[in-house]
Amino acid sequence: MLAGIACAFAGLCYAELASWIIGWDLILEYSLSSSTVAVGWSAYAVTLLGEMGINIPARLAGAPGTRMLLADGTSVTAFFNLPAVIICLAVTALLVRGIRESSRVNTIIVILKVAVLAIFTAVGMRYANGANLHPFIPPNAGQFGSFGWSGILRGAGIIFFAYIGFDAVSTASQETKNPGRNVPIGILVSLAVCTVVYIAVGLVTTAITGVVVAIASGLFPVTVLGLLVSMGTLLAFAIVCTGVLILRKTAPDTARPFRTPGIPWVPIIGTLICLYLMTGLPLPTWIRLFVWLAVGLTIYFTYGRVRAAAVRDQAMADAA
């Protein structure tokens, strides 16, 4: 419920900032969320295949250093999660093949997933035991995040991963350009060349991202990935809420098809809740987030900012 409340406030702000993007943080959110799902899928796949008599070597079914328990009670140390890598590359190949194919497969998977969840809920209700809810909040075990209210805080931060998805709509707005309507006829040929180059680079980049996601799923355990995705998502939501508040002051006359209600309280509360949930996540996750942001800022100041200025200057020169 705590994570859902945070999403409700952030969702209102996302609706206003649908044409904006906080790219680097969203890359963290979406790419590593794919790795997280791939690692979880790997565990299910290995178990299912084992029941069918197809045994995947334990050393190839976990992140490096993970202790894998064998059927005879012994354990081995894994060094790579091969099934997770394979599913990432398979999905990447499907996306590269085309939007129609990937859309059909996605529809089928969603139908199956919803059906499985519905069956699980219907069957599982018969086994619900109210005694399992007492005590509703177990007492703290003596350290932060281990049961008690601090455990709820950490749990809400971790489960935030399950809420990812509604904010994806904002990232699709950048694909709605129609250059032929807005650009003078004299540079149509130039636009055509740029479009071809852009598509080529995009396809190569759809491939690169898939490989990076596959590598991450093969090298990191699901706990590390899930925590980092939740941290990145919470930061993205906090930035969006803060951005709405700032833009209402700095650009009050900007056209807004949707206006976040309850200004300034909705974005303020959304920001504070997200930051509060972030405080419940472990210190190593904070360190990984700062490393990610440091890499992103380095890329921006060494390439992105300079490149953006050059493009802006060229656009001004063309307009003149």
QUIMO-V998659 format. One record per backbone hydrogen bond with DSSP energy under -1.0 kcal/mol. CO is the residue of the C=O (numbers start at 1). NH is the residue of the N-H. If there is no record, write none. Layout:
BEGIN
((CO NH) (CO NH))
END
This chain:
BEGIN
((1 5) (2 6) (3 7) (4 8) (5 9) (6 10) (7 11) (8 12) (9 13) (10 14) (11 15) (13 17) (17 20) (22 26) (23 27) (24 28) (25 29) (26 30) (27 31) (28 32) (29 33) (30 34) (31 35) (32 36) (33 37) (34 38) (35 39) (36 40) (37 41) (38 42) (39 43) (40 44) (41 45) (42 46) (43 47) (44 48) (45 49) (46 50) (47 51) (48 52) (49 54) (50 53) (57 60) (58 61) (59 79) (59 80) (60 82) (63 66) (66 78) (68 76) (70 73) (74 70) (76 68) (78 65) (80 62) (81 85) (82 86) (83 87) (84 88) (85 89) (86 90) (87 91) (88 92) (89 93) (90 94) (91 95) (92 96) (93 97) (94 98) (98 102) (99 103) (100 104) (101 105) (102 106) (103 107) (104 108) (105 109) (106 110) (107 111) (108 112) (109 113) (110 114) (111 115) (112 116) (113 117) (114 118) (115 119) (116 120) (117 121) (118 122) (119 123) (120 124) (121 125) (123 126) (124 127) (125 128) (129 132) (130 133) (131 134) (138 148) (143 146) (146 141) (147 151) (148 152) (149 153) (150 154) (151 155) (152 156) (153 157) (154 158) (155 159) (158 161) (159 162) (160 163) (161 164) (165 168) (169 172) (172 175) (173 176) (178 181) (179 183) (184 187) (185 188) (187 191) (188 192) (189 193) (190 194) (191 195) (192 196) (193 197) (194 198) (195 199) (196 200) (197 201) (198 202) (199 203) (200 204) (201 205) (202 206) (203 207) (204 208) (205 209) (206 210) (207 211) (208 212) (209 213) (210 214) (211 215) (212 216) (213 217) (214 218) (215 219) (216 220) (218 81) (221 225) (222 226) (223 227) (224 228) (225 229) (226 230) (227 231) (228 232) (229 233) (230 234) (231 235) (232 236) (233 237) (234 238) (235 239) (236 240) (237 241) (238 242) (239 243) (240 244) (241 245) (242 246) (243 247) (244 248) (246 249) (246 250) (247 251) (251 254) (262 266) (264 268) (265 269) (266 270) (267 271) (268 272) (269 273) (270 274) (271 275) (272 276) (273 277) (274 278) (275 279) (278 281) (282 286) (283 287) (284 288) (285 289) (286 290) (287 291) (288 292) (289 293) (290 294) (291 295) (292 296) (293 297) (294 298) (295 299) (296 300) (297 301) (298 302) (299 303) (299 304) (300 305) (303 307) (304 308) (305 309) (306 310) (307 311) (308 312) (309 313) (310 314) (311 315) (312 316) (313 317) (314 318) (315 319) (316 320))
END
